[in-house]
Amino acid sequence: MTRFEDELKNNNFVCSYCVKCEHFVWPASEFCNKCLGDVTWKQVSKNAKLVESSSKDGRYFCIAEFEGNIRVFGALSEDSQPKHAQDLILEKCDYDNSPKFVFKTG
């Protein structure tokens, strides 16, 4: 299990961060995908922007963007139609064979 997966299991969203390039490395990795340098692990903001959404059987799903370059797929905990570029807040994250993210509108 990776550090990323371990942290998600504890409801903690962290990502690798290159100190040299000063950017989050996504997908999370043990080295920078631009300069191949070493990374540190940094807490990702719980604030995100809605990029895209869809619904099925009354539930809403979305692609949310964090920190300007981290995009994840998740579910919305509310059952009202979200608006494009709407602010989202990460309510819960977990890992059970794959990452899981749940958002509420902010």
N, C-alpha and C positions, 0 to 999 in steps of 0.2 A: 504494500500500500504506500502511496506517495504522501508527502506532507500535505499537498493540496487536498487529497481525499480524506486524510485524517482530520484536518481542520474542518472540512465541510460536515463530517459526522458529528462535530461538536458545535454545529451552527455558527461557524466562524469562516467567513469568506476572505481568504488570503490569496495572494498571487505573487509570483516571482517578480522582482523589480531590479532592473539594471541600474546600479548607482552611476556607472560611467556614462551611459546613454540617457539616464534619467527618464525611463519609461517603464510601464508595466509590460512584462513579457507574457503574451497570450498567444496560444495556450500556455499555461504555466509549465515551466521547464527548469531544469537544473543549470541552464546557461542562457545567455542572451541570444536571441534569434537575429540580432543585427550585428553585434561586434564579437559574439562568442565568448564574452566575458562572464565572470562570476556574477551571481545574483544573490540578493537577500530576499527574505519573505516579508511582505508588507500587507497590512490590513487594507482591504478594498472598501471604499465608501459604501454605505448602505443606500445612497441616493443614486438613482438611475433615470434614464430617459426611455420612454416607450419608442421603439423603432417600428415595430409591426405588431399587429394583433389579429387573432382569429377566434372563432368560437365553435364549439361542438356540444350539443346536448345541453345548452344553457350555461356552459362553463367557458371562461375566456382564457386564452393562452397568449403569450407574447414573446417577442424578442426585446430584451432590454439591454441598454448600453451603459457601462460604467467607465469612469475615468477616461472617456474619449476613445477607447479602443477595445474594451472588453465587452463582447456581446455574448449573452447567454439566452437560452430558451427557458421559459418558466410558465407558471400558472398564476392567474390573478385570483386573490382570495375573495374579491367582490364580484357580484354578478351583474354589474352595469357596464354598458358599452364604453370602453376606454377611448380616449382621443389621441390621435397621432402626436408625438413629441411631448405627451403628458409626463409629468414627474411621477416617478415610482419610488417606493421604499421597499427594500428587501426585508421581508418579515421573517423568513426562515430559509435556511439552506441545509442540505443533507446529502449523504452519499450512500446509495444502496445499489451497487453494480453500475450506477451512472449518477452524475450530479443532478440534484433536484433543487429548484429555486421557486419560492412563492413570494409574490409581490402584492402590495396594496397601493392604491393611488395616493399620491402625496399632495 
